[in-house]
Amino acid sequence: MKVMAIIGSARKGNSFSMVQSVKDALLGSDVELEVVHLKDLSIGFCDGCLSCDETGRCHLNDDMSSIVEKVKDADGLVLASPARWSLLSGQMKVFMDRLNPLASIEALANKKAIIFAVGQTKEEEDSSISIAAESMVSFCDNAGIKVIDKVLAYGCLMENEVDEKTIKRCTEAAKRLVDSLK
């Protein structure tokens, strides 16, 4: 089984920590996990030409070209993004836009995913983080990807502020994702 974890943060912080818990949970299993940190890639904006609707391929030639086939081959996805102003990170939004060539040929249908969203809002005041997570869930629903679980991390401004309870939920979500792929 192949799982791809996509980190949509501009830094190696809390989203990274949440994905790292997935990596730790899958050690020793028969799951091949590839982690992609979008900050390390050069991915251009979708220009809305719609040629991918007919060809199933994007005409832009950038780093997205190197990961589209990997996403297509993956059985499961982990999508991790910070929440900013009730939105996803720009990197995650651009990544999802650029998956349109796969969505248009239904190559994402029947994949499974877990969603991680992290932000500085306190849980009792939450709306920003849950709205950002729902954007990822909505993307998955529209692409035919079944969301297995969603984990939200609250009160995280600085790096490494995800609490142990949330890390444990990430680990459990990873195990549920793998179980759903069997």
C-alpha positions as CSV (number, residue, x, y, z in Angstrom):
1,M,0.0,0.0,0.0
2,K,1.1,3.5,-0.8
3,V,0.2,6.6,1.2
4,M,1.3,10.1,0.4
5,A,1.4,12.8,3.0
6,I,1.2,16.4,1.7
7,I,2.3,19.1,4.1
8,G,1.0,22.6,3.1
9,S,3.0,24.7,5.5
10,A,5.7,27.2,4.7
11,R,7.7,26.1,7.7
12,K,8.6,22.8,9.4
13,G,6.3,23.2,12.4
14,N,3.0,21.9,13.7
15,S,1.7,20.4,10.4
16,F,5.0,18.6,10.0
17,S,4.7,17.3,13.6
18,M,1.3,15.9,12.9
19,V,2.5,14.1,9.7
20,Q,5.6,12.9,11.6
21,S,3.2,11.0,14.0
22,V,1.8,9.2,10.9
23,K,5.3,8.2,9.9
24,D,6.0,6.9,13.4
25,A,2.7,5.0,13.4
26,L,3.4,3.3,10.1
27,L,7.0,2.2,11.0
28,G,7.4,-1.5,10.4
29,S,4.1,-1.9,8.5
30,D,3.7,-2.8,4.9
31,V,2.8,0.8,4.0
32,E,5.1,2.8,1.8
33,L,4.8,6.4,3.0
34,E,6.1,9.3,1.0
35,V,6.1,12.8,2.6
36,V,6.0,15.8,0.4
37,H,6.6,19.2,1.9
38,L,5.1,21.7,-0.6
39,K,7.4,24.5,0.6
40,D,10.3,22.6,-1.0
41,L,8.6,22.6,-4.5
42,S,8.0,25.2,-7.1
43,I,4.4,24.8,-8.1
44,G,2.7,27.4,-10.3
45,F,-0.8,28.5,-10.1
46,C,-3.5,26.9,-12.2
47,D,-4.2,29.3,-15.1
48,G,-7.7,27.9,-15.7
49,C,-7.1,26.9,-19.3
50,L,-9.2,23.8,-18.8
51,S,-7.1,21.7,-21.2
52,C,-6.7,19.1,-18.4
53,D,-10.4,18.4,-18.5
54,E,-9.9,17.0,-22.0
55,T,-6.4,15.6,-21.8
56,G,-6.1,14.6,-18.1
57,R,-2.7,16.4,-18.1
58,C,-1.6,19.9,-17.1
59,H,0.3,21.9,-19.6
60,L,2.4,23.6,-16.9
61,N,5.8,22.1,-16.5
62,D,7.0,22.5,-12.9
63,D,7.5,20.4,-9.8
64,M,3.9,19.4,-9.7
65,S,4.6,17.2,-12.8
66,S,6.9,15.1,-10.7
67,I,4.3,14.3,-8.0
68,V,1.0,14.0,-10.0
69,E,1.8,10.4,-10.9
70,K,2.7,9.6,-7.3
71,V,-0.6,10.9,-6.1
72,K,-2.4,8.9,-8.8
73,D,-0.6,5.7,-7.7
74,A,-1.2,6.3,-4.0
75,D,-3.9,4.4,-2.2
76,G,-4.2,6.9,0.6
77,L,-3.5,10.6,1.3
78,V,-2.7,12.7,4.3
79,L,-3.5,16.3,3.8
80,A,-2.0,18.7,6.4
81,S,-2.4,22.4,6.4
82,P,-2.2,25.3,8.8
83,A,-5.4,27.4,9.0
84,R,-5.1,31.1,8.2
85,W,-8.1,33.4,8.4
86,S,-10.4,30.3,8.1
87,L,-8.6,29.3,4.9
88,L,-6.0,26.7,3.9
89,S,-2.4,27.6,3.3
90,G,-1.8,29.0,-0.2
91,Q,0.5,26.1,-0.9
92,M,-2.2,23.5,-0.1
93,K,-4.8,25.3,-2.2
94,V,-2.5,25.5,-5.2
95,F,-1.7,21.8,-4.8
96,M,-5.4,20.9,-4.8
97,D,-6.1,23.1,-7.8
98,R,-3.3,21.5,-9.7
99,L,-4.8,18.0,-9.0
100,N,-7.6,18.9,-11.5
101,P,-6.1,16.8,-14.2
102,L,-6.5,13.7,-12.0
103,A,-10.0,14.7,-10.8
104,S,-11.1,15.3,-14.4
105,I,-10.3,11.7,-15.3
106,E,-11.6,10.4,-12.0
107,A,-8.2,9.1,-11.0
108,L,-8.7,10.3,-7.4
109,A,-12.0,8.5,-7.0
110,N,-12.1,5.8,-4.4
111,K,-8.8,7.0,-2.7
112,K,-9.0,7.5,1.0
113,A,-7.6,10.4,3.1
114,I,-7.1,11.8,6.5
115,I,-7.2,15.5,7.1
116,F,-5.0,17.5,9.5
117,A,-5.6,21.3,10.2
118,V,-3.7,23.3,12.7
119,G,-4.0,26.9,14.0
120,Q,-3.7,29.2,16.8
121,T,-7.4,29.5,17.7
122,K,-8.4,28.0,21.0
123,E,-10.8,25.1,20.8
124,E,-13.6,26.8,22.6
125,E,-13.4,29.7,20.1
126,D,-12.9,27.5,17.0
127,S,-14.3,28.2,13.7
128,S,-11.2,29.1,11.7
129,I,-9.5,25.7,11.9
130,S,-12.7,23.7,11.3
131,I,-13.6,25.8,8.3
132,A,-10.1,25.3,6.8
133,A,-10.4,21.5,7.4
134,E,-13.8,21.5,5.8
135,S,-12.2,23.0,2.7
136,M,-10.0,20.0,2.4
137,V,-13.0,17.7,3.1
138,S,-15.0,19.4,0.4
139,F,-12.1,19.0,-2.1
140,C,-12.0,15.3,-1.2
141,D,-15.7,14.9,-1.6
142,N,-15.7,16.6,-5.0
143,A,-12.8,14.5,-6.2
144,G,-14.4,11.2,-5.0
145,I,-11.9,10.7,-2.1
146,K,-13.4,9.2,1.1
147,V,-12.3,11.1,4.2
148,I,-11.6,8.5,7.0
149,D,-10.8,11.0,9.7
150,K,-10.1,14.6,10.5
151,V,-7.8,15.9,13.2
152,L,-7.8,19.5,14.3
153,A,-5.0,21.1,16.4
154,Y,-5.8,24.2,18.4
155,G,-3.7,26.9,20.2
156,C,-0.6,26.4,18.1
157,L,1.2,29.6,17.2
158,M,4.8,28.6,17.6
159,E,6.5,25.4,16.3
160,N,6.1,22.2,18.2
161,E,2.9,23.2,20.1
162,V,0.7,20.3,19.1
163,D,-0.2,18.6,22.3
164,E,0.2,14.9,23.0
165,K,-3.6,14.2,22.9
166,T,-3.7,15.6,19.3
167,I,-0.6,13.7,18.3
168,K,-2.2,10.5,19.6
169,R,-5.4,11.3,17.5
170,C,-3.1,11.7,14.4
171,T,-1.6,8.3,15.1
172,E,-5.0,6.7,15.5
173,A,-6.2,8.4,12.3
174,A,-3.2,6.9,10.5
175,K,-4.0,3.5,11.7
176,R,-7.7,3.9,10.6
177,L,-6.6,5.0,7.2
178,V,-4.4,1.9,6.8
179,D,-7.1,-0.4,8.1
180,S,-9.5,1.2,5.5
181,L,-7.1,0.4,2.7
182,K,-6.8,-3.3,3.5
